Amino acid sequence: MNEHPDHLDLAVGQEWTVKLPGLGTAGYMWQEQVSGPPDVVAVSWRRGFPPGTEPAAVGVSAPETATIRALGPGDVTLNLVQVRPWQHDVAPISELRMTVRVSMTDPAT
């Protein structure tokens, strides 16, 4: 997953979406772990194939999409981890880690 940034700059109200490979048929799901103030970002998930796409073959895992929404100014470390939710104290099979900086104004201006 080297195509994903390790640092993300967003302005309050902006969103960034990342599509992640699924392994739901093996029991794995992506989850977020946010380190830092709880009011900086919110992560929402969409699991499955986008509407209007061809159905996948039986046994094919659907992708998962995380949308990171900037709520308020600050810095957090965001880990997206692929785990089996019922397995505790087991390392994720995949992980995407990034620092997210949220500012009051658009970082591109």
N, C-alpha and C positions, 0 to 999 in steps of 0.2 A: 504494500500500500504506500509506496514511495511517492505517488502522485498527489498526495494530500499535504497541505502546508503544516509546518510545525508552529506557525504563528498566524493569528488572524486578527485583523483590525476591523472593528465594526463601529458604527454610530448607533446611538439609541434608536430603536425601532427597526433597524436593518435585520435581515435574515441571511443565513448562509446554509445551503443544503449540500449534504454529502450522501452519495449512494454507496452502500457497503454490500459486499457479497454475503448472501445468507447461507446458513446451514441448518435451517429449521427442521429439516427432515432427520437430522442427527441430534436434535434437541438443543441446539445452540441458538442464542439470541444475543443481539447487541444491546448494551445498556450504557448509560452515561454515569460517570463519576466526576463530580465537580468539586474542586478544592479551591476554596476562597469564599468571598461573600455570596450568600444565596440569592441576592437580588440583582446580580449582574447579567446572567444569561438563563434562558429556559430552553430545554431540549424537548422536542416532540418527535414521535416516531410514526412512520408509515411502513407497514410490513406487507409485502405482496407485490405482485406485478401491477404496473400502472393500468388504469382502465383503458380499454381499447387495444391492449396488446394481445397477441396470440396466446392461448393457454399453453403452459409449459407441459412437457411430457411428465407422465406420472413419476414421482420420486425426485423431481428436480426442485431444489430449494429456491425459494423466492428471495429477491434482494430486499434489503432493509434500507430505509432512507431516514436520516436524522436531519432535522431542521433546527439550527441554533438561532435563537432570537435574542437580540441585545435588549435588555430591559433597563439597565442603568449603568452609569459610568463605573469603571473599575477594571481590575485584572483578575482572571481566574485561570486555573489549569484544568483543562477538560480532557478526560480520558474516555474514549469510546472503546469498550471491551466486549469481546465475543465470548460468552460463557454459557454454561448450562445452569439455569437459575437455581436448580435444586442442589447443585454441587457447591459446597462451601470449602474454603481454603484450598481451592484448585486454581492454578494460574490460567488466565485467559488463553485461548488458542490464537487469538488475534487482538491487536491493540493499536489504537490510533491516539496519540497524545499531542495536544497543542496548547499553547498559551493563547488566551483570548483577551484582547484589550478592547474595552468599550469606552468610547468618548461621547461627549454631548453633540459633537458636530461630525459631519461626513469626513472620514479620514482621507478621502481622495481630493478634497478641496484644500 
